[in-house]
């Protein structure tokens, strides 16, 4: 099996990742959520203890 020269493959790998990292993040960050999340109440719900009959 012949050995490949790593020089062009490394350049292809680097340029493809640079393209991926430059093109994709602005597209992802441009998305708008249709429903903004509403803040939840900061009060904790009242918790009642459960009396186990076998204890």
N, C-alpha and C positions, 0 to 999 in steps of 0.2 A: 504494500500500500504506500503510495508516494506521500511524502511529507509536504504539507502546505507551508508556504511562506507566511509567517504570522503578521508581517508588516501591513499588508492591505486589509487583513481581517480585523486587526486591532483598530485601524482607522475607521473601518466601516462600523464596528461596534461603538466607538466613541462618537462618531457623527450621528449615528442613529439614536443613541441615548441623549445627545445634546438636542437633537430635533424633538425627541419625545418630551424632554424637560422644558423646552421653550414653547412648544405649541400647545401641549395639553393643559397645563395649569391655568392659563387665562380662560380656556373654554370651560373648565370645571368651575372656576370662580365666577363666571358670568351667569351661572344658574341662579334663578330666583325661586325661593320657596313660595308656593301658592298660599300657604297658611302659616302665618307667623306663630310661633309657640306662645301660649299664654302663661304668664307666671302663676305658679301654684301658691296656695296659701302656705304661710310659714308656720301656722299653728299645727301642732301634732294632734292626731285624732286621739280621743280618749280610749284608753285600753283597759278593758276589764279582765281580771284574772279568771281563770277557769278552774273551778274546784273539781279535781278528779276524784271520783268516788272510791277508787281503790288505794288511795294514799292515806 
